[in-house]
Amino acid sequence: MKALKHIGRKLTENAGLKILSLFIAILLWIVVISIDNPVMVMNFASIPLHVENGELMTSQGKAFEIPDNNQTISISVRAERSVLNQLSRDNFYASVDMSDLKDDTVPVEVRATKYSDRIASITPRTTSIRVIVEDLIRKQIRIRPVTVGEPAEGYTIGNIKADSNVMRVSGPKSIVENIDHAEVSVDVSGMSSDIRANEAIILHDADENTVDTEDLELSIERTTVNVGIYGTKEIEVEISYSGTPAEGYAVSGSPISSINTLTITADDDLLEETDVLKVPETAIDISGAAESVKTTIDLRRYLTSTIRIMDEDTEAEIEIPIARLNSITVNVPVANIITENVPEGMVATVTEMSGEIQVPVSGLEQNLVLLNPLMIRGTVNVGTLVPPEGEGGLTPNIYELPVSFTYPPGIYAGDTPVTVAVLVQMADNSSSSNSSNNNNAEGSEVTAGEAAAPAVTEESAQ
């Protein structure tokens, strides 16, 4: 008991000094702590700004956008140095809640994801941001398949078809209205067979600039494209015409065309069976023409739609040359003229004393130069002299009869008819024999003449 009282007196002696000492000790402890681990303010920049409840805007048919300069924010954090030293921008979460949007402005909230209980305060440099709000619209966009590169030599691109040719795009009005079309491209470099590829769809504006799809909702993002790779072939152009030129004129040569060959492409079977493009007779009419006929024809009209012309120029300038006929007179041997329809029991003989008759002919200069008179044949129809039945028989005499001629190609009858003197007499055994011999001789002379004459073909006559 005495001991306890003794201790009590010791504790209460100089109480003021002892309390003062305790206070000083505490103060010193606080000073030491403040010097060693003071409370400080540290700035953190480029903290990403997150959007919460953005679907509320979509449900209202609105689209919104955070301006680029507000995509991140900076903050000031007040805490002990030991805490601040262990923090980075990744330990903070900054957000805007679209449910708090008012007059296109929304407040910024920041919270710490680490040491939140040891942080005195967090102060964002930007306390609110302005949000760009506009209508949300949808649009149907045309998908255009395109190719990149060139196929193997001797091949070309045929049909191009995408499995999907339209897509739906939803997003901010300012972006969606700017979309003109969508493209899906396939690389055909060096290819010699058909291609089927699944490729991404790229949106473009009217100036062919790419449209960013980050803020857009797309019904499809990829589609499959089929590209036909066809072989090529060169074919001839064949031109025909109809009609006859004016009297005294003739076609003076083959049709002249600015395009004589075309390079075409099609599937293998059709390409193999197509060797020529024929311009039909109905395309060009030269009836009554007194000069060369010129016209322009689109050759694509005369190929099936499944054949494609590779040449850029398909408009052919065509000319059918026409020239005036010249006239000359040639000497045709009498041996080249025969009689026909001679009445029974009679004989008919051409009696031209010179052995030749002059025959006027016309033709183009190039054909007249090559003309061999031996190639002109004549026929006299004695039957035209026979009286009608019941009026007696044909009287023997010398008659002047017209001659009907046949000419080689490119030679035509002249303006003046040709007649010859024909002796018609009764036949007897000796005269029949002589007439038969004469006819055979004449036939022999003609045959010999033909053998001696140079060949004149249709091509040379033309």
C-alpha positions in Angstrom: 0.0 0.0 0.0 2.8 2.3 0.9 4.5 1.4 -2.3 1.5 2.4 -4.4 1.2 5.7 -2.7 4.9 6.3 -3.3 4.5 5.6 -7.0 1.4 7.9 -7.2 3.4 10.7 -5.6 6.2 10.2 -8.2 3.7 10.4 -11.1 2.0 13.5 -9.9 5.1 15.3 -9.0 5.9 18.0 -11.6 2.8 17.1 -13.6 3.0 20.2 -15.7 6.5 19.4 -16.8 5.6 15.9 -17.7 2.5 16.9 -19.8 4.6 19.5 -21.6 7.2 16.9 -22.3 4.6 14.5 -23.8 3.2 17.3 -26.0 6.7 18.2 -27.2 7.3 14.5 -28.0 4.1 14.2 -30.0 4.9 17.4 -31.9 8.4 16.2 -32.7 6.9 13.0 -34.0 4.5 14.8 -36.3 7.3 17.0 -37.6 9.5 14.0 -38.3 6.7 12.2 -40.1 5.9 15.3 -42.2 9.4 15.7 -43.3 9.9 12.0 -44.2 6.4 11.3 -45.8 4.7 14.6 -46.6 1.2 15.0 -48.2 1.8 16.2 -51.8 -0.1 16.9 -55.0 0.8 15.0 -58.3 -0.6 15.5 -61.8 -1.5 12.6 -64.1 -2.2 13.1 -67.8 -3.7 11.2 -70.8 -6.2 9.3 -68.7 -8.7 7.7 -71.2 -12.3 8.9 -70.9 -14.9 6.1 -70.8 -18.6 6.5 -71.7 -21.3 4.9 -69.6 -24.9 4.3 -70.5 -24.3 5.2 -74.2 -27.1 2.9 -75.2 -29.6 5.3 -73.8 -28.8 7.7 -76.7 -29.1 4.9 -79.2 -32.5 3.9 -77.9 -33.6 7.5 -78.4 -32.5 7.4 -82.1 -29.5 9.6 -81.3 -25.8 9.3 -82.0 -23.1 11.0 -80.0 -19.4 11.7 -80.3 -16.8 12.8 -77.8 -14.6 15.4 -79.5 -11.0 14.3 -80.2 -9.6 16.9 -77.7 -11.6 15.4 -74.9 -10.8 11.7 -75.4 -8.4 11.9 -72.5 -8.2 14.1 -69.4 -5.7 15.2 -66.8 -6.1 15.1 -63.0 -4.5 16.4 -59.8 -4.2 13.9 -56.9 -3.5 14.9 -53.3 -2.0 12.1 -51.1 1.1 11.1 -49.1 4.3 10.9 -51.1 4.6 7.2 -50.3 1.2 6.7 -51.9 1.7 8.9 -54.9 5.0 7.2 -55.7 3.0 4.0 -56.3 0.4 5.4 -58.5 0.2 5.8 -62.3 -2.5 7.0 -64.8 -3.6 3.3 -65.1 -4.8 3.5 -61.5 -7.6 6.0 -62.3 -10.9 5.5 -64.1 -12.4 8.6 -65.8 -15.9 8.5 -67.2 -18.9 10.4 -68.3 -22.4 9.1 -67.7 -24.8 9.8 -70.7 -27.7 9.6 -68.3 -26.4 12.9 -66.8 -26.3 14.6 -70.2 -27.9 18.1 -70.1 -27.7 20.7 -72.9 -25.2 18.5 -74.7 -22.9 18.7 -71.6 -22.0 15.9 -69.3 -19.9 16.0 -66.0 -16.6 14.1 -65.7 -16.1 11.7 -62.8 -12.8 10.2 -61.7 -12.1 7.5 -59.2 -9.0 5.7 -58.1 -8.7 1.9 -58.6 -5.8 1.7 -56.1 -5.2 3.2 -52.6 -8.6 5.0 -52.9 -8.8 5.0 -49.0 -5.4 6.8 -48.8 -6.0 9.5 -51.4 -7.1 12.8 -49.9 -8.6 14.2 -53.2 -8.8 13.8 -57.0 -9.4 16.9 -59.0 -10.0 16.6 -62.8 -8.6 19.5 -64.8 -11.8 19.2 -67.0 -14.9 19.0 -64.9 -17.3 18.6 -67.8 -17.2 18.1 -71.6 -19.5 19.0 -74.5 -20.8 16.1 -76.5 -21.6 16.2 -80.2 -25.2 14.8 -80.5 -26.9 14.1 -83.8 -29.6 12.0 -85.3 -28.9 8.3 -85.8 -29.9 7.1 -89.3 -29.8 3.9 -91.4 -29.0 3.6 -95.1 -28.8 0.8 -97.6 -25.5 0.9 -99.5 -24.6 -0.7 -102.8 -21.7 -3.1 -102.8 -19.4 -2.9 -105.8 -17.0 -5.7 -106.5 -13.7 -4.6 -108.0 -10.4 -6.3 -109.0 -6.8 -5.4 -108.4 -3.9 -6.3 -110.6 -3.9 -8.0 -114.0 -4.5 -11.7 -114.8 -1.9 -13.9 -116.6 -1.0 -13.0 -120.2 -3.7 -14.1 -122.7 -6.4 -13.9 -120.1 -8.8 -11.2 -119.0 -11.4 -10.6 -116.4 -14.9 -11.8 -117.2 -17.9 -11.7 -115.0 -17.5 -10.3 -111.4 -20.3 -11.0 -108.9 -20.5 -10.6 -105.1 -22.8 -12.9 -103.1 -24.2 -9.8 -101.4 -24.7 -6.6 -103.5 -26.2 -4.4 -100.8 -25.6 -3.8 -97.1 -27.2 -1.7 -94.3 -25.3 0.9 -92.4 -26.4 2.6 -89.2 -24.7 5.5 -87.5 -24.4 9.3 -87.1 -26.2 11.2 -89.8 -23.2 13.3 -90.8 -21.2 10.1 -91.5 -23.9 7.9 -93.0 -25.1 10.6 -95.4 -21.5 10.9 -96.7 -21.3 7.2 -97.7 -21.7 6.8 -101.5 -20.9 3.1 -102.1 -19.1 0.1 -100.7 -16.3 -1.9 -102.4 -15.0 -5.4 -102.0 -11.7 -5.9 -104.0 -10.1 -9.2 -105.2 -6.5 -9.5 -106.3 -6.4 -11.2 -109.7 -2.6 -10.7 -110.4 -1.3 -13.6 -112.5 -4.5 -15.6 -112.4 -5.6 -17.9 -115.2 -8.6 -19.5 -113.7 -11.8 -18.4 -111.9 -11.5 -17.0 -108.4 -13.8 -17.2 -105.4 -12.6 -15.1 -102.4 -14.1 -13.8 -99.2 -13.0 -10.2 -98.6 -13.6 -7.2 -96.3 -16.1 -4.5 -97.4 -14.7 -1.0 -97.5 -17.0 2.1 -97.5 -16.3 5.1 -99.8 -17.6 8.6 -100.3 -18.3 10.1 -103.7 -14.7 11.1 -104.0 -13.5 7.6 -103.4 -12.1 8.4 -100.0 -12.4 5.7 -97.4 -15.0 6.2 -94.7 -14.1 5.2 -91.1 -16.5 2.6 -89.7 -15.6 2.9 -86.0 -18.8 4.7 -85.2 -21.0 2.7 -87.6 -23.0 -0.5 -87.3 -22.8 -2.7 -90.4 -25.2 -5.4 -91.4 -22.2 -7.3 -92.9 -18.5 -6.7 -92.9 -17.3 -9.3 -95.5 -18.7 -10.9 -98.6 -17.6 -13.6 -101.1 -16.8 -12.5 -104.7 -16.7 -14.7 -107.8 -14.4 -13.5 -110.6 -14.4 -15.3 -114.0 -11.0 -15.4 -115.7 -11.5 -15.8 -119.5 -9.1 -16.5 -122.3 -8.9 -14.0 -125.3 -9.0 -14.6 -129.1 -8.5 -12.5 -132.2 -11.3 -12.9 -134.8 -11.8 -11.5 -138.3 -14.4 -8.9 -139.2 -16.4 -9.9 -142.4 -18.6 -7.3 -144.0 -21.5 -7.9 -146.4 -23.9 -5.5 -148.1 -27.1 -5.6 -150.1 -28.6 -3.8 -153.2 -27.3 -2.7 -156.6 -25.7 0.6 -157.5 -27.2 3.1 -159.9 -27.2 2.2 -163.6 -23.8 2.7 -165.1 -22.1 2.1 -161.7 -20.6 -1.0 -160.0 -18.9 -2.0 -156.8 -15.2 -1.4 -157.6 -13.6 -3.5 -154.8 -13.9 -5.2 -151.5 -15.5 -3.4 -148.5 -13.0 -1.2 -146.7 -13.2 -1.1 -142.9 -11.2 0.8 -140.2 -11.4 -2.4 -138.1 -10.5 -5.7 -139.6 -9.9 -7.8 -136.5 -11.2 -7.8 -132.9 -9.9 -9.3 -129.7 -12.8 -11.0 -127.8 -13.3 -12.9 -124.6 -15.9 -15.3 -123.5 -16.2 -18.7 -121.7 -14.0 -21.4 -123.2 -16.7 -23.2 -125.3 -18.1 -20.0 -126.8 -14.6 -18.6 -127.5 -13.5 -21.8 -129.3 -16.5 -21.7 -131.7 -16.3 -18.0 -132.6 -13.9 -17.3 -135.4 -15.5 -14.3 -137.3 -17.8 -11.4 -136.7 -20.2 -11.1 -139.6 -21.8 -7.7 -140.4 -25.0 -8.9 -142.2 -26.1 -7.7 -145.7 -29.0 -5.8 -144.1 -26.6 -3.5 -142.3 -25.4 -1.7 -145.5 -27.7 -1.0 -148.5 -26.0 0.4 -151.6 -29.2 0.5 -153.8 -29.0 3.3 -156.4 -25.7 4.6 -155.2 -23.7 6.6 -157.7 -20.7 7.0 -155.4 -18.9 5.1 -152.6 -21.2 4.3 -149.7 -19.7 5.2 -146.2 -21.2 4.4 -142.9 -20.2 3.8 -139.2 -21.3 0.6 -137.5 -20.9 -0.5 -133.9 -19.6 -4.0 -134.1 -20.9 -4.9 -130.7 -24.4 -5.2 -132.2 -23.4 -8.3 -134.1 -22.0 -10.4 -131.2 -24.0 -12.1 -128.5 -24.1 -10.5 -125.1 -22.0 -13.3 -123.6 -19.0 -12.3 -125.8 -17.1 -9.2 -124.8 -14.9 -7.1 -127.1 -11.6 -6.2 -125.5 -10.8 -3.4 -127.9 -11.6 0.1 -126.8 -12.8 1.1 -130.3 -15.7 -0.9 -131.6 -17.1 1.8 -134.1 -16.0 0.7 -137.5 -15.9 3.2 -140.4 -16.9 1.2 -143.4 -16.8 2.1 -147.1 -18.2 0.2 -150.1 -16.3 1.5 -153.1 -18.4 2.3 -156.1 -17.2 3.6 -159.5 -18.6 4.5 -162.9 -18.5 1.8 -165.6 -16.3 2.4 -168.7 -17.5 1.2 -172.2 -15.4 -0.4 -175.0 -16.0 -2.6 -178.0 -14.4 -6.0 -178.4 -14.3 -8.4 -181.3 -15.9 -11.7 -180.5 -15.3 -14.6 -182.9 -18.4 -15.9 -184.7 -17.4 -19.3 -183.5 -18.4 -18.2 -180.0 -22.0 -17.7 -181.2 -24.4 -20.6 -181.4 -27.9 -21.0 -182.7 -30.8 -22.6 -180.8 -34.4 -23.7 -181.3 -33.8 -24.3 -185.1 -37.0 -25.9 -186.6 -36.7 -29.6 -187.4 -35.5 -30.3 -191.0 -33.7 -26.9 -191.2 -30.2 -25.6 -190.4 -29.1 -22.1 -189.3 -25.7 -20.6 -189.8 -24.2 -17.3 -188.7 -23.0 -15.7 -191.9 -20.7 -12.8 -190.8 -18.1 -12.7 -193.4 -15.3 -11.2 -191.2 -15.5 -14.1 -188.8 -15.9 -11.6 -185.9 -18.6 -9.3 -184.6 -18.1 -6.2 -182.6 -19.7 -6.4 -179.2 -20.0 -3.3 -176.9 -19.3 -4.0 -173.3 -19.0 -2.0 -170.0 -17.1 -2.6 -166.8 -14.7 -1.2 -164.4 -11.3 -0.2 -165.8 -9.5 -3.0 -163.9 -11.8 -5.6 -165.3 -11.8 -4.3 -168.9 -8.0 -4.5 -169.0 -8.1 -8.2 -168.2 -11.0 -9.0 -170.5 -10.4 -11.8 -173.1 -13.1 -11.6 -175.9 -13.0 -15.4 -176.2 -14.8 -15.6 -172.8 -17.9 -13.8 -174.2 -20.4 -16.3 -175.5 -23.5 -15.5 -177.7 -26.7 -17.3 -178.5 -29.2 -16.7 -181.3 -32.7 -17.9 -180.8 -34.0 -19.0 -184.3 -37.2 -20.1 -182.7 -38.4 -16.5 -182.6 -38.8 -16.7 -186.4 -41.2 -19.7 -186.4 -44.7 -18.6 -187.5 -47.7 -19.5 -185.3 -49.1 -23.0 -185.8 -51.3 -23.2 -188.9 -49.6 -20.4 -190.7 -47.1 -22.4 -192.5 -43.4 -23.2 -191.9 -40.3 -21.0 -191.7 -39.2 -19.8 -195.1 -35.5 -20.3 -195.8 -33.7 -16.9 -195.9 -31.1 -14.7 -194.3 -32.4 -13.1 -191.2 -31.0 -10.4 -188.9 -31.4 -11.7 -185.4 -30.3 -10.3 -181.9 -27.6 -12.1 -180.0 -27.9 -12.8 -176.3 -24.5 -12.8 -174.6 -23.0 -14.1 -171.4 -20.1 -12.3 -169.9 -17.3 -13.1 -167.4 -17.8 -11.7 -163.9 -17.4 -7.9 -163.8 -18.3 -7.4 -167.4 -21.7 -6.1 -168.5 -23.7 -5.5 -171.7 -23.1 -2.3 -173.6 -25.8 0.2 -174.5 -26.2 -1.0 -178.2 -27.9 -4.3 -179.0 -25.9 -6.7 -181.2 -27.5 -8.5 -184.2 -26.0 -11.0 -186.7 -27.1 -12.3 -190.1 -28.3 -15.9 -189.9 -28.8 -18.1 -193.0 -31.7 -20.5 -192.4 -32.2 -23.2 -195.1 -33.7 -26.6 -195.6 -31.5 -29.5 -194.5 -30.5 -32.3 -196.8 -28.2 -35.2 -196.2 -25.2 -33.5 -197.6 -26.0 -30.1 -196.0 -26.9 -31.8 -192.8 -23.6 -33.6 -192.9 -21.8 -30.4 -193.7 -23.8 -28.5 -191.1 -22.9 -31.1 -188.6 -19.3 -30.9 -189.6 -19.4 -27.1 -189.5 -21.0 -27.1 -186.0 -18.4 -29.6 -184.8 -15.7 -27.5 -186.3 -17.0 -24.4 -184.7 -17.3 -26.2 -181.4 -13.7 -27.3 -181.9 -12.6 -23.8 -182.6 -14.3 -22.5 -179.5 -12.8 -25.3 -177.4 -9.4 -24.5 -178.8 -10.0 -20.8 -178.3 -10.9 -21.5 -174.6 -7.8 -23.5 -174.1 -5.7 -20.8 -175.6 -7.4 -18.0 -173.6 -5.9 -16.9 -170.3 -8.0 -17.7 -167.2 -10.2 -14.8 -165.9 -11.4 -15.5 -162.5 -14.1 -13.7 -160.5 -11.5 -12.2 -158.2 -9.6 -10.8 -161.1 -12.8 -9.5 -162.7 -13.7 -7.8 -159.5 
